[in-house]
Amino acid sequence: MKLRIGILSTASIVPRLIGAVRAAEGASSLEGCTVSAVASRSLENARRKAELWNIPRSFGSYEELIHSGEADIIYIATINSEHYRYARLALEAGRHVLCEKPFTLDAAQARELFALAREKGLFLMEMQKCVFLPVIQRLKGLIRAGEFGRIVMADFSSSFSSSYNSWLFDAEKGGGPLYSNASYSLHLMQYLLDCYAAEWTGLCSPSGTGVETQFSAVLRMEDGTLFTNKTSTLADTLHTGYIYGEKGWIEIPDYWKARKAILHYRDRAQHPEPVVLEEPCEYELMYEVLHAEQCIRSGLMESPVMTEEMTVRSVEVLTGLHELWNPASL
C-alpha cells in the first residue's frame, strides 16, 4: 500500500515535491508514496491548487488535514516560524513528519520534536535534499577515501531575489537569507566531513526589519576545516561551492541541488584535465523522498543520514548567527 502524503502549504516548493514523489514511484522497488491531500489557509486556494496538481483532497486549514485521516505523512512547507507548531501537532496526531528547512528556529524545540517522535514511534526528518543527491554521495566516498587529502577549507556562495517570498524580511516569520539558504552549505559540510561546526561568526547587511539582506558567515568545523557561506538578495553570486583539500579541490555548481561536480587535482601528471562527475535528474527532491519512505517502511524513527544531531547542530548555528546580527529581534 502506498504511503499517503498530506502537504501543508501551497508554497513554491510544493510542485517540486509533488513531481519528486511521482518520479520516485518508478525509481524504487518499494510500494511508493502518493500525494493524497493539500492544505492552505484558504479553502478556495487549496481547491484550486489541488485541481491544478491533480491531488484528490483539499483542506482550508492545516489542522483539518492533519486530523482528517487522509495522510500517513505530513510534509510541512509552511513559513519558517510555523514549522515547530505543525510538526508537533502532526506527531501528536500520530503522523510521520517531513519538515522543510530550517527545521525549527530554536534548538530546544528541535530536540523536543525528536523526543516526541520517539515517544510516539513515528518517523521525523528535516527535508535537506542536498545530502541525498547522487553526486554528493559520490563526493563523500572520494573524500572518505582520501582522494583530495585532508580537507582544509571551503567556500559557498548563493543569491536569490528579494521577492522570493512575501515574508522574506519579516523576522517574526523566520525570514531572511540566513534561514533560507545557509543550512545547505552547513549540512553539506557536516555530511561530507562527518563532524559539526565548532565556532561561527560573520557580518551581515541589516534590512531594518530584524533580518539581514545579505551575509557572510565564517565557520570552523570540529576537524579544523574553515568554511565560508556568502548569500545575497542584493546581487547575483556564482552559486557555487568550492571544497579545498591538500591534493586538489572540488567545484560544485548549484551545490544545493547539484547535478555535477568538477574535480581539480594538484597532480597534473595523473590528472592533466579536471574530472567531471555528472548525475542528471529532473527532480532533486526525489532522493530524500525515497530515503524517507525506506526509513518509514523499515520502522525507523530517525534517518541514519539526516540525523537528529545534524539537524539540531544546524539550528544552533543558524540561531547563533541570527542572534549575533539581529539582537533586537529576540
Secondary structure, DSSP 4 states (H G I P E B T S, - for coil): -PEEEEEE---TTHHHHHHHHHHHHTT-SS--EEEEEEE-SSHHHHHHHHHHHT-SEEESSHHHHHHTT--SEEEE-S-GGGHHHHHHHHHHTT-EEEEESS--SSHHHHHHHHHHHHHHT--EEEE-GGGG-HHHHHHHHHHHTTTT-SEEEEEEEEE--TTSSTTTT-GGGT-SHHHHHHHHHHHHHHHHHT--EEEEEEEEEE-SSSSEEEEEEEEEETTS-EEEEEEESSS----EEEEEETTEEEEEETGGG-SEEEEEES-TTT-SS-EEEE---S-TTHHHHHHHHHHHHTT-SB-SSS-HHHHHHHHHHHHHHHHHH-GGG-
